[in-house]
Structures are given as structure tokens and as C-alpha cells.
Amino acid sequence: MEKKLVIVESPAKANTIEKYLGKEFRVMSSVGHIRDLATTGPGGLGVDVENEFTPNYRTIRGKGKVLKELRKAVKEADAVYLATDPDREGEAISWHLYDSLKLGEKETMKVYRVVFHEITKSVILKAINNPREINYDLVRSQESRRILDRIIGFKLSKLLQTKIGSKSAGRVQSVALKLIVDREREIEAFIPEEYWTIEGLFNKNNIDFDGYLIKKGNDKISISNEDEANAILNDLTDSYIIEGIEKNVKNKYPKPPFITSTLQQEASTKLYFNSRKTMSVAQKLYEGIEVNGSPLGLITYMRTDSVRLSDEFVSAAKMYISNNFGKDYLGTGSKKEKKSKNAQDAHEGIRPTDVTMTPESMKKFLTKEQYKLYKLIWSRAVASMMHPAQVFHTVLNIQNNDYVFKGTGQTMKFDGYLKVYGDYEQTKVTILPDLNKGEKVNDKKIEKIQHFTQPKARYSEAKLIKEMEELGIGRPSTYSATMETLRNRHYVTVEQKKFHPTEQGIITIDKLVEFFTNIINVTYTAEMEETLDQIAKGDKVWHKELKTFYDLFIPLVDYAKENMEKIPPRETGENCPECGEPLVFRQSRYGEFVGCSGYPECKYIKKEDEEEPVKTDVTCPKCEEGVFVERVAKRGRNKGNKFFACSNYPKCKNAVSNQPTHEVCTDCGNILTEKDGEVICENKKCVRNKKETTKEETTTKKTSTNKGTAKKTSTKKKTTTKATKKKTTTKKKVTENKVKDEVETK
């Protein structure tokens, strides 16, 4: 039997696919990229600029073991299928695997490139049976993007770090930041203008409805101040008559299926997910969820800029709609929308892999977040195949002394696609009384209302992604990373879900615009995206385009090095207690801190003011001298989270994540802690945590925390076997290293 090896990026995807294939197949994962540009050579670019920008690749740290296992598997295989993601990054990973594993050197080795846009058995088998070769134009496009970003990132980041203390700059990231800063300046420069409106509450046949003044005679009304508003009110009489009635039926069309950007926008608006969370959850839905004991991909590939749907899905969706809602709900598809500037149309839109797998039928297999996102995706895709919703729309013109008020109302005629998507897109229903032309209506209230014009709103994550998409900045797969970078670099803060540029963010953009205005702008960035697309199609030569950019960019960098003013860090007004130099505010990846301006000669960092730690009565089992003390993580991804550390620190560095008890685990020797009312072992790999514990057992363990138990704990520790002691010591060392940064105050 011929041995076949399939290589994908994700371990989760590998697990799903392997169950679809025969015994002759082995599926392994590269765990993402295996190589990246080296940081050697001139400027640490990892690129030979003088030799047509030839890249110098190195194995990514930690991937040596992965490559070793893949090489071993390749030796045992007769055929290799490179089944990485169906986009430029995936194509590049396939090529790197081909090159690193030397797949072209073995004459008898068969090498195939296979792509699929959903992880279901039928699609996987079809892909395996219809392989192709590696698309080197796509590889060169990805390679060009990586080299381009490396040149800009390394050169600009180093410059900004030296001159103004900013952490980084980037081709897409900096233009996105410029949009935020420009919007902030628009808001600051905005001068509100006063205006007034006249609004009324009318009644007929015991039904209230609203109206607002729109014109006098044939002239549109514009009210600038209160005096003008009062003059109009004085002109009005008590007689309000229906001058005209206009009734029509309006269609409300469904939107097309999601693409990457619209999914991120809608998930932000409707589910309150940031883009990173959206893509993370979507990745799991794509790679496979355990359904009735078997892994199954629930959605198609989530990185796409096409709204096209396969004929098979359209046919199945229409049958589902007809069978479940009736033929009246069948539509001709969503209203055509304008494509974004760089839309590729390479993949389908994001949709469920099987329309009959409804959100409700999948709910028990999904986490809360997975269910919410799957329901959103399923509903949008199905709704796009449905009939438009229809409303009866009525417009009333109400006349009084030549002044005309306008009243509107609408009622649902046919819910159409809202039958499925109504949870996310409500249509307001306003009931009007049955009226005829010439009838009088009663005025219950006529009032003047003062307003002021408002500036444009700050960007939310959803609005910024939409703006970037419309302007052709970046790619759908980069939006999430861009948002994250702006936050991590402390260039923006997020307040009430809106981006506010920080002082450092504003300084960064000001300097980039001053010295790199020809590159850090919307037009150039969009044109560069178009150039990369042309490289992907084989219409442009990648290294020639890189040279054109390089020859423009490097002189700008050299000029900025000479002429950009160096901005010193902001002083606190205090002096360093160790060397006497001024203390200054600095930024780290974990936020702002106060340090010595004499760095690196003086490494003094001011300690943060701390509240008196809260001590527990639980003796530390490691040193048997201190007790556990409640602390708060100061740095790292767990910043702000509580944990418990030994009061004998730094002599004893024992720490746990949850409320400690007086017991130790009989399975591994670690201390037991309490979490959500349940006693657990701090060792996540301990078999105790995998056992099903009854409520009775949990209660017994919780109530055994007394002085006698503390004594018992000490006895248990002394009688632990040497093997257990060794395992416990190893675990504790890992814990020490993990929490050392949290309990150590610089």
C-alpha cells in the first residue's frame, strides 16, 4: 500500500482531516510558518538587496523539532500532499515546506499541492483527487509583502525608537493610525453650529404619530436661532390638515454573505467581539468541532474577500428555505454591492458547510461564543438567498398656514429574509391612523428643539476596518493584527469602543508625515496592495517592484536620520535615588512606568505604590514558614489578575493561581486550590483534574480545611515517594519561573 503524507498548518485541522482519509494517509501539522526572514546581513533585513532582493530564510525558533518529525515522516512516505490554507500565506507555507523538506530531491517522491475551502469529508476527498502544483506567483507575492514589511518595519522602527521613543511603524499599521489621528484632529477643529427644529405630536382616531416641519410653501425650512423658531410658532394656527398622502411598498434587500472584513464588522457591532476574537472563534469553526464523536468543519474558509457562493450551496439553501419557510421566501440573491478595491474573488464567501446544520441543532456542541458566531454566519448566508422584506411606507404632508409638517410610518407587509436575520436587523414599525386628504388632525404638542451640529464620530474597530477596506489599505487577513498592534504599541486607547490616539501615537504620525509623506499615506499604501496583487497574477516582476520602492524609501530614511529632532522622554519632576539623574516616563509592552533617564547605565525603576497584601491562614507547603498572600499581577498578559504567593518571597517563590486550601494532591503532590466552589489541583496535567468528581466528594474536600488537615498535609509531604518528590520539584520550578515576574517588583 502506498504511504501518503498530508501536511497542514494546524494540529486541530490535522486531527479533523485524518479521520476523513484512508489508512494509507498520515496527516501532520507544520504548526503555522516554519521559516521566516533571518535578521542577519546589512541592517538585519535578512535580504540581499544587491542580488535582486534574494531572501535569507531561517527556521523559526522552536520549529526544529517539528521539521525533524516531518523529515522522518517524508522518508517513510511515497507521496506528500501540501494542504496548507488556500491563500498567499498558505501557498508560501507549502513552498517553504517543499524547500525545507527537500521534496524535489527524491526522484520517486510524488508531491502535490491541494486546496480546499471547507473541512468536510466530501470536499477533502475531492481536493486530494484534484491536486495542482505550487503557484509560485502567489509565493512571490507573499514573499514581496514580507520583505516590504521587513524593510519598512526595521528601518522606521529603529529610527522612531531612537528619535521619539515610539516602538514601531509599519506599512499598514501607520496608515491606519493616521486615519485615527486625522479624525481626532477633525473633531478638535470642529466648531458646532446651532440650529433648531419644530416638531409636533399629532393624533387622529386615538392614534398618536409624529411630524416635523420641513418647509413653508415650496421653500425648505432652515432655523438658525430661537428667535426664528419663536416667529414660526407664532405663525401657526390651530388648524392642521392632511394636504397629501403618499403610499408605496418598499423592498428591503438582504446583504450578501460575509467576507472577512464584514464578518469582523458585524461581529463587533452585534456580538461585541473584537476582530481578534472573531477570527479566533471562526478559525475553530473552520478547522473542526466534535459533532457526535466526529470532527466536522462548520464554516468555509474565513479569510476571503468574495461574496460568491458555490452552486451546490445555493441549491441546498434554496431547498432548505422552500421546505422550512415556503416558496414565497425564496429570493434571487442579495442586492449587488460594490466590491472593495482589492477584492480577489478567489474563494467563496463565508458560509456554513451544510445548511441543514442549523445553529440550534449545533448549539450543544459549541461554546457560547462559537454558537453566537456560527448563528451569525449561518443566518447571513441563508438570508442572502431569501426574498426581500417588504414594508408599506406612508408619507403624510400636514399643512398649517402654508407651513408643511411631514409624518412617516411603515408597517410590515412581508418579513422575507428577516424571518432568518431579524434578530440582527430589526425594521421599525410605525403605525399611522387611517387618513384621507383634507382631513383635520389634532395637535397634542408642538415644540421647538435646539440642536448643535456634531463632528464625525471617532472610529470604532468595525468602522476603521470598513474604512480600510473601502480605501484598499491592507488585506482582510491583516485587519485583526493591525488593530492589536495599535493597542499594544500604546498608540491608541479604546474608550467606549472608540479609538482615541495617545500623545505618543500623535507624535509618531506627525513625524512620519513630516519625513515620509510620500509613503505613509492612503494612496501609496493602496497602490502597493494593487502591485502585490499584480505580482500574484504574474503581471509584475517582484524584485523590480521592491527595488523601485527601496530606491524611494532609503533616501528618505537617511534624510530623517540627519534631520528628525530627537524628543527626550517626559520628566516626572523627581530624581533617581540611585544616581541622581531625572526620572522619566517610559513605555513598555505592559504600559507606562517610571525609570531613570540614565538608562542603560542606571537601570533603576520606581516601584508602584502597593496596597498592604491580604494574608491567608494557609501555610506554604514548600517552605513551611510563610503563608499564602493575595497579590495582583503587575505585568504580562495576566496583568490585573489576582494570584497567591508565599509571604516568604524572595526566599520562597511558591505561587498558585486560585484560593489555596490546606490540602495537597494525593496524585501529584501539588497543593489543592479552590476555584468556582470546586477543589482542584493546581497542576493542570494532573489526573485528578480529569476525574469526574461528584458533588458529595467536592463537598467533603471543601469541608476538610482545618488545623488537623494542616498537620496531615505535613505528614503526607514527608511520606511522598522520591519519584513524586522529583516530579513535584520540577512542577514547582516551572511555577516559579512562570510567576517570578509577577511577584518581583523592580
N, C-alpha and C positions, 0 to 999 in steps of 0.2 A: 504493500500500500504506500502510495506517495505521501511523504510527510510535508505538510503545508504550514507555514508560519504567517500569521496575520499580526501586524503591528499597528496599534492605535496610540493616541496620546494619553487617554485617561484610563486608570485602573477600573473605574466604575463601568466605563464603556466596554472595556475588555471582558469584564465579567458577564455583561449582558450579551455581547455578540457570541462569545464562546458557546453559550447554551443553544444558539441557533444553528451552529455548524456541526458537521460530522466529526467522527473520532479522529479522522486524519488531520484535522485542523488544531493548531495550538494558537491561542490569542494572547499576546503580550502587550505591555504598555511602555511607552518611552517616558511617561510622566511629563508631558509637555516638551519644550525645546530641549535638545541635548547639547547644542553648541551655541556659542554667541561670539561676537567680535572680541578679540583679545584686547588688552589695554596696554599693549607694547607698541614700540615704534614711535615716530615723531608725534608729540602731543598726546600719546596714549590712545590714538584713534583706532589702532588695530587695522589700519587701511594703508596700503601702499599707494599714496597719491600720485607718485611719479610713474606708476606702472598701471595705468588705466583703472585706478582705484581698486586694485585687487585686495579682497578682504583676507585677513588672517584670523581664522577661527580657532577657538579653544573649547575643550569640553567644559561645560558648566560645572562648577564645584558641586560635588555630591552626585553627579550623574555617571561617574566612573563605574560604580557598581552596576548601574542599570545597563550600561554599554557592555560590560563584561558578560552579563547574563544574556543579553541579546546576541552577542557574538557566538556564545556557546550554542544558543538555540538555532542560529543561522547554519552552523556546521552540521547540525543534525537534520536540517530541512532540505527538501528538494525544490521548493518554491516559496517565495516570500511575497506577501501582499502588503503593500504600504497603504494603509487605510486611515490616514490622518484626515483632519477636518477638510471640508470642501471649500476652502478659501485660500487666499495667498499665504497666510501663516501656515496652514495645513500643508500646502504644496511645498513650502520651504522646509518644513519639518521632514517631509518624505524625502526630499533631496538630501538633507543632512544625514538622515539615516542611511540612505543609499551610499553616500560618500564615506561616512564613518565606519559602516559595517563592511565596506569594500565589496558591495554586492555585484559590481560589474567585473570583478576579477576572476570569478569562478565561472568557467565556460558553461558548465552544465546547469548552473543555477538559473531558474526562471524567476524574473522579477516583474511584478505587476503593480500598477497604481490603480486603486479602486476608490470610488467616492460614493457617498450616499448622504441623503438629506434628512433621513429619519431612521431610527434604530428599531425596525420591526423585521421579523423573520423573512417575509417576502422580499422586502427591499434589500436586505443584506445579501440574500442569496442571488438576487438579480445583479447586484453590484459585483459580486465575486465572479459571476459568469460573464460579465461585460467589462473587463479591465481595460485600461488605457496606459499610455506612457506618461512619465512625469512631464508636466508643462513647464518648460524652462523659461518661458516668457513671464509666467506668474512668479516663478522663483526669483528672477532678476528684478521684478517689480518690488517684491518684498525685501530683497537684498538692498535695493536702492533706497527704499524707505528707511531701513535700519541704518545704513551708512549715513544718510542725510541727517537723521535724528541724532546719530552719534556725533557728527561734526558740529551741528548746532548746539547740542546739549553740552558737550565737553568744552567747546570754545567759549560759549556765552556763560555757562555756569561758573567756570573758573574766573572769568572776567568780573562777573557780578559779585561773586564771593569776595574777591579781593577789593573791589571798589566800594560796594554799598552793603555788603553783608547779606545779600539775598542768596537763597540756597540753590536755585536752579532756573533755567529758562529752557523753552522748547518751541519747536516749530508750530505746534497746535496749541499747547498749553498757554503760551504767551499771548497768542491772538485771542483766545478765549478770555484771558484775564483782561485784555484791552477792552473787550466788549463790556465787561463788568465795570471797569474804571470809567469808560466813556459814559455809560448810563448813569453812574453816580455823579459825574460832573454835570450832566444834563439836569439831574434832579436839583443839584446845588444851585445851578444858574437859573432855574425856573422861577418866574415871577407870576404868582397866582393872579388871575383876573376875576373880578366879581361879576356875577350875573344872577338874574332872578327868573323864576318860572311862576306861572299862575296855574294851579291845579285844583281840580274840583272832584267832589264825590256826589254822584247823581243817583237817582232812584226812580224806578218805574215798576209797578206791579210787585212792590215789596222786594225787589232785587236791586242791590247796590252795585254800581260799577264806576270805574274811574275815568277821568278825562283830563286832558291838559291842553292849554291854549297854544295854538300853532300859528295862527295868522289873523290879520284884520283885512277883510276884503280879499284881495289876491296877494297881499304883501305878507311875507314871513315876519313873525314877531321876534324881536330881539330886545331883551330888557336888561339894561346895564346897571340900574341902581334902584333903590327903594322908592324914590320919588316917581319914577316911571311906572313902577308896579302899582303904586297907590293911585296914579292917574287912571290906569286901566280899570282897577277895581271900582273906581267912582263912575266909570262909564257904563259898567254892567248893570243890566236891569234884572227883574225877577223872572223874565220870560226866556226859557231855554227850549228851543225847538229843534227837532231832528231835521236837518237840512238834506242829508244824503245817507244812504246805506249801501255799502258795497260788500257783497258776499262772494266768496270763492273757495275752492278746495285747493289746499297746498300740499305738495308732496314733501316729505322729509326723508331724505335718502340715507341708507346705511353707509358707514365708512368702510373702506377696503380692509382686508386682513392686515394684521400688524406686520411692520418691518421692525428692525432693531430699535430705531430711534422712536417710533411711535409707541412701541411697547414700553419703552422706558418712560416716555412722557405720560402715557395713560396710567401706568402703574404708580407713578409719582402722584398724579392728581387724584386717582380713585382709591388706590390702596395705601398711599403714603409710604411707598418703598423708594429708597434712593436707587440710583442706576446700578450701583454695585450689587445691592441686594437683589434687584430684579434679575440681573444677569446670572448671579449665583444660583438662584432658585430655578431659573429657566434651564440652566446647564444640567441640573439634576433631573428635571422633567424630560430633557432630551436624551440624556445618557441611559436612563432606565430606572423604573420604580418597580419594586417587588409587587406583583399583582397575582394573587392566588398561587404564590410559591414560585413564580417565574418572573424574571426581569423583563420589563417592557418599556420602550421609549414612548412617551405620551405625546410629545410635540416634535415638529420638524426642527431643523437646524435654526438656531435663534440669532445667527449673525447673517442678516440679509437686508438688501435694500429693494427687494422686488415684492410686489403685491400679487404676482401671478400665482394661481393655484393649479394643481395638476388636474387633468381631465377626470382622472379616477376619483379624486376627492370631490370635485364639483358634482359629479354624477351621484356619488354616495350621499353628499349633503342634501341635494335636491330630493332624493328619495326619502331621506330622514325627515326633512321639512314637510313633505307631502303626507307622509304616514302619520306624523305626530301633530301637525298643526292644520293640515288641509292644503289643497292645491292653491287656494286663494293666497296663501302666504309665500308661494314661490315667486322669486324675482328674477331679474335678468343680470343680477350682479350689482355691486356698489357703483356709485357715481364715479366717473373717471376723475382722478386728481392729478395735479401737476407733479411730475417726477422731480426729485431733487437733482441738483446739478450733476452729481457724480453717480447716479443710480446705475448699477451694473446689470440688473435683471438676470443674474447668474443662477439664483436659487428661487425656490418658491417663497411665498410669504409664510409667516409663522402660523401654523395651524395644528390642530390635533391630528395624530396619525390615524385615528379611527373615530369617525364622527359619532359612532354608537357608544363610545366610551364617554358618557356624559359626566359632567362634574359630580353630580350626586352619586353616580354609580362608582366613581373613583375615590370619593371622599374618605372612605375608611382606610384606604391605602396611603393617604397623603398626610403630610403635616399641615398645620393650619395655613402656613404661608404658601406651601405648594398648592393647596386647594384653591386659595384665593387667586393665585396667578393662573392656574390651569383653567379655572372658570372664566377668567377674563379673556384668555386666548381662545378657548372653545367658543364662547359666546360671540366674540368679534368675528371669527371666521364663519360661523354658521349664519350670523346676522347679515354678513356681506352677500349672501346668496338669497336673501329674502326680499319680499315686496316692500317698497317704501311705505312708511307710515303716512296716513292722510288725515288732515285736520280741516274742519270747517272754520274758515277765517273770516271774521266780520269786522269792518271798519265803519264807525259812526262819525258823522260830522254834525256837531251840535252848535247851533248859531244863537248868538245873543248880541243884539245891537251891532251887527256887522263883524263881531268877533267870532272866531270859529274854534271850538274845542274838538279834540279828536279822542275818541274812545275805541279801544280794540278788545276783541275777545275771540277765543277759539275753543272748540270742542273737538274731541277725538271722533273721527269718522271710522278709521280702521287702524289698528295698532301696528300691523305689519311687522317689521323687524324688531320693533320694541317689545314684542312678545318674548324675545330672547334677550335683547340688550337693554331692556327697560330699567334694570337695576342700576345701570351706569349712566343712562342718558334720559332723564325724565323730560317729558314735554308738558309745559304748564297749560292747564285747562282753566280758562276764564269764561264763566257763564254770563251771557248778556240776556236781558229781557227780550221778549218778542216785540219788536218795534216796527213802526211804519213811518214813512216820510211824512212830515208835517205834524207829528205828534209832539205834545209837550212832555218834558221830563222835569222832575223836581230836583232842585239843587239842595243837598243837605249841608254842603260845606264848600266854600270857595276860598282858597287861601294863597297867599304869596309865600314863596320859599326862596331863601337866599342860598346861593351856591358859589363855589370858587373852582376855577379850572384846576386840574390836577396834573402833575408831571407824569411821565411814563413810569410804570412800576419797575422796581428792581427785578432782576432776573431770578426766577426760581430755577431749580435744576431742570425741570421739564421745559421751561421757556428758553433756557440757554441752549439746551440740546436742539430744540426746534430751530432756533436762530442759526446755530452752527450748521445744521442740516441744510437749511434754505440757502445759506451763503456758500455752501460747498467746502466747509472747513472740517478737516479730519474725516474719519470713516466711522460708520456705526459701531464697529468693534472698539474704537478708541475713546468714545464719549465717556464711558464709565471711569476709565483710568484718568482721563483729563480732569474730571470733577474731583476725584480723590486726590490728585496731585496738588491742585489749587488749595485744598483744605490742609493737606499735610505740610505744605510749604509755608503755611500761615499767611498766604497772600489774600485769603478771604476768610470771613466768618459767616456762619449761617444763622440768621435771626428770623424767626417766624417763617422759616423755609425760604428765605430770600438771601441772595448773595450780597454781602457788604464787603467792599475791598478794605484791607487793612492799610495802615500807613506804609508798611513795607511793600505791599502789593502796588500801591500807587507810585512809590519811588521807583520800583522795578520797571513799571511800564513807562514812566517818564524818561528814564534813561535809555530804555530800548528804543523808544520812538525817536529820541534825540539822535541816537547814533546808528540805528538800524531800521529807519523808517521804510527803506525800500524792500525790506524782507519781512519785518514784523508788521504785517498789515493783512487785511482780509483778502484783497485782490491777489497778492502774490501767493498767499497760502493756498487759495482755491486753485490758482493756475498750476501750482506744484502738484496738487492732488490730480488734476487733469493729466499732467505729464506722467505721473506714475501709472495712471490708467492706460495711457498710450503705450508705455513700456510693457504693461501686462498684455496688450494686444499685439505686441511685436512691431508697433508703428514707430517707435523711437529707440535709439541705442542708449542703454542705461548709463554707461560710463561717460558718454559725451554729455549727457544731461547733468551728471554730477560735476563734471569739470566746469560747465557753464555756471553752475551755482557756486562752486568753490572759488572761481576767479572773481566773482562778485562779492562774495562773503568775506574772504580773508583780509582784503584791504580795509574793509570796514572794522574788522576786529583789531587790526594793527593801529588804526587811527584812534579807536576808542581806548586802547591801552595807554596811548600817549595823552589823550585829551579828556577822558572822563574823570571828573573830580571824585576823589576818594572821600566818602562820607563816614566820619567816625561814629561809633556806636553812642547811643544816648546815655549820658551820665545820670547816676542816681542822686548825686549830692553827697555821697559818703566815700570814704577812703578805705582801701583794703587794709584789714587789721594785720596782715602778714608782711606786706611790702610797702604800703603807703600810697600806692597808685590809686587813681579814681576807680570806683566800682561802676560798672555799666550794665545796661540791659542787653541780654543776648537771647537768641532764639535757638532752640534745639528741636529735634523732631517731636519732643514731648511738650513743647510750649516754651514760654518765656521764663528766663531765670536771671539771677544777678550774679555776675562774676567779675573777676579782676581784669582791668584793661591791660595789664602787663602780661596776659597770656600770649605765648605758651611758657614764658619764663616763670610766671606765677600762675598756679592752677587753682587758686582759691575760688570757691563757690559758696555764696551765702546760703546758710541753711534756711529752709522755710519755717515760719512760725508754726509750731505744732501744739495741738491741744494735749492735755495730760492723757496718756493712753489708758484705756479701761482694762483692768486686770480681771482674769477669771480665777476660779479656785482649782483649776485643773493643773496638776503638776506635770512639767515636761518630762516625758519618759526617757528622753535621750540623756539629759544631764542630771535629772532628778534633783535639781537645785532651784531652777526658775519655774515660773508659771506662765501659761499662755496669756499674751496680751493682745487686745484687739488693735489692729493698725489699718491704715489706708494706703493703698498703693500710690506711690508718687509719680511713677513713670511707666512707660511701656503701654501695651495695648490694654492692660488691666487697670490703667490709671483711674483712681476714684473708687475702685472696688475694695471691700473690706477683706482682711485675712487675719490670721492669728499667728504670732511669732513668739518665741521664747523670750522672757524678760531678761535672760542672762546673755543676750546678744551684746557684743560680737563673739563672746566666748563660746556660746552655743547658737547655732544658726538654724535650729529646727523651726519649721513653719508649716501651717496647714491652711487650706482654703476655707473650710467650714467650721462651725462651732465645735470645739473639741469636747469629747466625753472623757470619762475616767478609764475607759477600756482600751485594750489593744486587740488587734485582729488575730484570731487563733489560726488563720490560714496563712498569713504572710508576715505577721509581727508588726505591721504599721498601726498607728493609733486610729481608733474609730472616731468619726465625727458625725454630727447631726446635720442633715440637710432636708428642708421641707418636711420636717416631722418624722424623718426616717433615719435610722442609724446606718451609716455606710462606712466602707473602708476608704481611706484617702488614696490608696493605691488603685488607680483606675483599671489595671490589668488583673487585679486580684479576683480569684474565682468566686469570692464571697459576693461581689457585686453582680455576678452573672446568675447567682442562685435566685430562685423565686422565694421571697421571704413573705410569710403570712403576716397578717395584721397582729396576730397573737404573739408571734416571735418578735416583731418590731416593738410591741409594747413592752415585752419582757426586757429587751435590751435597753430601752429608754429608761426604765424604772430601776435599773441596776447601778445607777451612778451614785454611789455612796462611799463613805470612808473605807468600809470593808473591801469594796471593789478596788479602791486605790491600792490597798495593800496586796490584793490578789494580782493586780496589774504588775506590781514589782516582782512578785513571785514568778509569774508567767514569763517575765522578761529573763530572769535568771535561768529558768529551765528550758529556754529556747535552744533548739539544736544548733550546732555550728553552721550547718548549711543555711538554716533560716537566718542566723545572725549575719552571715555573709551577704545574703540577699537583702536583708533589711538595711545593712550598712550602705550597700550600693544604691538602694532606693533613696536613702536619706541624703546621700551625696548629690543625687540628681535634684532632689528637692532644694538642697542648699543652693546649688547653682542657679536654679530657676527663680528663687525668691531673693537672692542676695541683693540684687539691685533695688528691690522694693523696700527692704528693711534698713538698707545702708544709706545714711544721709551724708551727702558730701558737704 
